[in-house]
């Protein structure tokens, strides 16, 4: 089988490429001219250079693929327009190219996000029947990407995957949290417990492939997540254990978090680059419930994650150490 992967040099995409190769797929990586070939430069993959803004330029990449895994996207941007350009417009154009040049595709898989739906209410997880109610520009841009897929499901075999917070080797976002724990601080937002779902990158790519290969998954949406309920304090405790260190929980009031985010956003704007923490990231961080349900994936695909948070954190910390990200 021939698979085309977008975002192949990124955190999730690179793990997906490796897993597909292990399953004897022939893998092609869709890249831009400016793409740095980190993690795939020594792998037996083909490179397909194209411009997402030019549907004709996508032809060579999409026309011979049996499966397309659209993992690429924008998680940080300097302005709101860039989120929609990187998440919505790329999906729209990629689907248009498939419709025009490869209508017999076996499966198109979109890696979306829990943020496309929005947070849960009370202590209940959201599921695939929960109406859209995203609270950030990133979430809205992923929602619009999903809507493009939904609009094309009558003519193309499309599956949408929604992960919650993803962590694992090569991740740079949650790494900042691990690095804080290494410095003996577990940073927590506010004073109440905030529950959420996690999925390790290894489990996520297994779920993505399981959904792609399952004949009944075409036209469906799935959350791929660990079934347990966690909070950031638990993540910090597991990280401290794996790091063989101590750490104290430092609670940051929401008002202070928003202030820090505002300053970070202002400074990043002056520097002309995306902020690591901005107002919308703070809005995500103050939510009480980012849980999603794995039941549909279990029932329809027979898929269940393998790694507990404690096991996944140990694997991740070990990778960070071996690769020089932390001592």
ABEGO torsion letter per residue (X at the ends): XBBBBBGAABAAAAAAAAAAAAAGBBBBBBBBAABBABGAAABBBBBBBBBAABAAAAAAAAAABABBBBABEBABBABAAAAAAAAAAAAAAAAAAAAAABAABABBBBBBBAAAAEBBBEABBBBAABBBBBABAAAAAAAAAAAAAAAAAAABBBBBBBBBBBBEBGBAAAAAAAAAAAAGBBBBBEABBBBBBBBBAAAAAAAAAAAAABAAABGBBBBBBBABBBBAAAAAAAAAAAAGBBBBBBBBBAAAAAAAAAAAAAAAAAAGBBBABBAAAAAAAABABBBBBAAAAAAAAGBBBABBAAAAAAAAAAAAAAAGABX
